[in-house]
Amino acid sequence: MNIAILGAGAMAGFVVQNCSDRGILLTHQIVRPGKQGANAGILQVSSVADLPKETSLLVECAGHQGLAQHGPEALWRGIDVLTVSIGALADQSLLDRLETAAREGGATLQLASGALGALDVLRAAAIGGLDHVSYRGRKPPAGWRGSPAEKVLDLDKPLAKATTHFSGTAREAALAYPKNANVAAAVALAVAGLDETTVELIADPVAVGNTHEVEASGAFGTMTFQVTGKGLPENPRTSALAAMSVVSAIIDRQRRVRF
């Protein structure tokens, strides 16, 4: 495969290094004009139009805005896109643009599993029908700085107990918390229910990391799944597991036997 990467942050650096360690070379990197990427040996460009025609995959590690800006054009040009910015798909107009571009370009938008597992279980369970799916995101209070949680809680003062600062649908969470609710959107899209999946976002003073909890019930039975993730050393706000999921997805694309 000829692979390009979008973004130049901690996640992009992790993906490039870990792919290189496994003999998978990324040839081009899309960065904002005037921004110097940190990955030596990769040709840096500023747009999808600058990528060679042989490019088969664009790996998005630039957030919602990056997906919105470059995703549709890549798909329209026949380049598959692998993204972790799943919450961006809560914007129906963007989802429509991406689906139209993918259809016209004969390409595919692939969603990385991100900071959560068990999505394969949810997708399978949805075939038999689900009665209930919920997601609960729990972080230390400081982890919610820069988000709408600041309008509900005084994050500069110690919290006496775990406090829910958002309760609603996965679509509402993804739109209101674009940097915090990619996991909620991933859960919902796994069962095709952005408006049916319930979400709670919690600031917890005793939390030791970012914890994701999923509960589901249906014809298959019941499921409870929980993972507490760490951040990347270069940027603790970036989920290490999300970055790992991107590398895993790239490797899977090259396998003849895959899950």
C-alpha positions in Angstrom: 0.0 0.0 0.0 1.0 3.6 -0.5 0.0 5.3 2.7 -0.3 8.9 3.6 -1.0 10.4 7.0 -3.0 13.5 7.9 -1.7 15.4 11.0 1.5 16.0 12.8 0.7 15.6 16.5 1.5 13.0 19.0 -0.9 10.4 17.5 0.6 10.8 14.0 4.1 10.5 15.4 3.1 7.3 17.2 1.5 5.8 14.1 4.5 6.6 11.9 7.0 5.2 14.3 5.2 2.0 15.1 4.4 1.4 11.4 8.0 2.0 10.5 9.1 -0.5 13.3 7.0 -3.1 11.5 8.3 -2.4 8.1 5.3 -0.3 6.9 6.4 3.0 5.4 4.2 6.0 5.2 5.2 8.1 2.1 3.5 11.5 2.6 2.2 13.6 5.4 -0.5 16.3 5.1 0.2 19.2 7.4 -1.1 22.7 7.7 0.8 25.3 5.5 3.6 26.7 7.5 3.6 23.9 10.1 6.6 21.6 10.2 5.9 18.0 10.8 8.2 15.9 13.0 8.6 12.8 10.9 11.9 12.8 9.0 11.9 10.9 5.7 8.2 11.6 4.9 7.4 14.1 2.2 5.2 16.8 3.6 2.4 18.3 1.6 -0.5 20.6 2.3 -3.5 19.0 0.6 -4.9 15.7 -0.8 -4.3 17.1 -4.3 -0.6 16.9 -3.6 -0.6 13.2 -2.9 0.5 10.8 -5.7 -2.2 9.0 -7.7 -0.9 5.7 -6.3 -1.9 6.6 -2.7 -4.3 4.0 -1.5 -4.9 5.0 2.1 -5.1 8.3 4.0 -4.7 7.8 7.8 -6.5 10.7 9.6 -4.9 11.8 12.9 -5.9 15.5 12.8 -9.2 15.6 14.6 -12.7 16.5 13.4 -11.7 19.6 11.4 -9.0 17.6 9.6 -11.5 14.9 8.6 -14.0 17.5 7.4 -11.4 19.4 5.4 -9.6 16.5 3.7 -11.7 13.4 4.1 -14.2 14.0 1.3 -11.6 14.9 -1.3 -9.5 11.9 -0.5 -12.5 9.6 -0.8 -13.7 11.3 -4.0 -10.2 10.7 -5.5 -10.5 7.0 -4.7 -8.3 7.0 -1.6 -9.6 5.0 1.4 -9.6 7.0 4.7 -9.0 5.5 8.1 -10.2 7.8 10.9 -10.3 8.0 14.6 -12.4 11.2 14.6 -15.6 9.2 14.8 -17.5 11.9 16.7 -17.3 14.1 13.6 -19.8 11.8 12.0 -22.5 13.1 14.4 -22.7 16.0 12.0 -25.1 14.6 9.5 -24.1 17.0 6.7 -20.5 15.9 7.0 -21.5 12.2 7.1 -23.5 12.8 3.9 -20.5 14.4 2.2 -18.2 11.6 3.1 -20.7 8.9 2.0 -21.3 10.7 -1.3 -17.6 11.1 -1.9 -16.8 7.5 -1.1 -19.6 6.3 -3.4 -18.4 8.5 -6.3 -14.8 7.6 -5.7 -15.3 3.9 -5.1 -13.4 4.3 -1.8 -14.1 3.4 1.8 -14.2 5.3 5.1 -12.9 3.0 7.8 -13.5 3.7 11.5 -10.7 2.8 13.9 -11.9 1.3 17.1 -10.2 4.1 19.0 -9.9 4.2 22.8 -12.5 1.4 23.3 -12.8 -2.3 22.6 -15.8 -4.6 22.4 -17.2 -2.9 19.3 -17.1 -6.2 17.5 -19.4 -7.6 20.1 -21.8 -4.7 19.8 -21.9 -5.0 16.0 -22.7 -8.8 16.2 -25.3 -8.3 18.9 -27.0 -5.6 16.9 -27.9 -8.3 14.3 -30.2 -10.0 16.8 -31.6 -6.7 18.1 -30.6 -4.6 21.1 -32.9 -3.3 23.8 -30.4 -1.0 25.5 -27.0 0.5 24.8 -25.3 3.0 27.1 -21.9 4.6 27.4 -20.4 6.2 30.4 -17.2 8.3 30.2 -15.3 9.0 33.4 -12.2 11.3 33.8 -10.5 13.2 36.5 -11.9 16.8 36.7 -8.7 18.2 35.1 -9.4 16.0 32.1 -12.5 18.0 31.3 -10.8 21.4 31.1 -11.5 23.2 27.8 -14.8 21.4 27.4 -18.5 22.4 28.1 -18.0 20.7 31.5 -16.6 24.1 32.6 -20.0 25.6 32.2 -21.5 23.1 34.7 -18.7 22.5 37.2 -16.1 24.7 38.8 -13.1 22.6 37.8 -10.7 24.9 39.7 -12.2 23.6 43.0 -11.9 20.1 44.4 -15.0 18.0 43.7 -16.3 16.1 46.8 -17.7 13.2 44.6 -18.1 12.0 41.1 -20.4 14.4 39.2 -22.2 13.9 35.9 -22.0 17.0 33.8 -23.6 15.7 30.7 -26.5 13.3 30.1 -28.0 12.8 26.7 -27.6 11.0 23.3 -24.4 10.0 21.6 -25.1 12.6 18.9 -25.5 15.4 21.4 -22.3 14.3 23.2 -20.3 14.1 20.1 -21.4 17.5 18.9 -20.9 19.3 22.2 -17.7 17.5 23.2 -15.8 17.1 19.9 -12.5 16.4 21.7 -14.0 14.1 24.3 -16.8 12.0 22.8 -15.3 10.0 19.9 -15.7 6.9 22.0 -19.4 7.6 22.6 -19.9 8.0 18.8 -18.0 4.8 18.1 -20.3 2.9 20.4 -23.4 4.4 18.8 -22.3 3.9 15.2 -21.4 0.3 16.0 -25.1 -0.3 16.6 -26.3 2.4 14.1 -27.9 4.5 16.9 -26.5 8.0 17.5 -29.8 9.1 18.7 -30.7 5.9 20.6 -27.5 5.4 22.6 -27.5 7.1 25.9 -24.4 8.8 27.2 -23.2 10.1 30.6 -20.0 12.1 31.0 -18.6 12.2 34.5 -15.9 14.2 36.4 -14.5 11.9 39.1 -12.0 13.2 41.7 -10.8 9.6 42.4 -10.4 8.5 38.8 -6.9 7.5 37.9 -7.3 7.7 34.2 -9.9 7.9 31.4 -12.5 5.2 31.9 -14.9 4.0 29.3 -17.9 1.9 30.3 -20.4 0.2 27.9 -23.5 -1.7 28.9 -25.8 -3.4 26.4 -28.6 -5.9 26.4 -30.7 -7.6 23.8 -31.5 -10.9 22.1 -27.8 -12.0 22.6 -27.9 -11.5 26.3 -26.1 -8.8 28.4 -22.7 -7.2 28.2 -20.7 -4.9 30.4 -17.3 -3.7 29.2 -14.8 -1.3 30.9 -11.4 0.0 30.0 -9.2 2.5 31.7 -6.7 4.0 29.3 -3.5 5.9 29.5 -2.4 8.8 27.4 0.6 9.0 25.1 3.7 10.3 26.9 4.1 13.1 24.3 0.5 14.3 24.9 -1.4 12.8 27.8 -4.7 14.0 26.3 -4.3 11.7 23.4 -5.4 8.1 24.1 -2.6 5.6 23.7 -5.1 2.9 22.8 -6.6 5.0 20.1 -3.2 5.5 18.5 -2.6 1.7 18.8 -5.9 1.0 17.2 -4.9 2.9 14.1 -1.6 0.9 13.7 -3.6 -2.3 14.3 -6.1 -1.3 11.5 -3.3 -0.6 9.1 -1.7 -3.9 9.8 -5.0 -5.7 9.4 -5.4 -4.2 5.9 -2.3 -6.1 4.8 -3.2 -9.5 6.3 -4.6 -12.3 4.2 -6.2 -13.8 7.3 -7.9 -11.4 9.6 -10.6 -11.1 12.2 
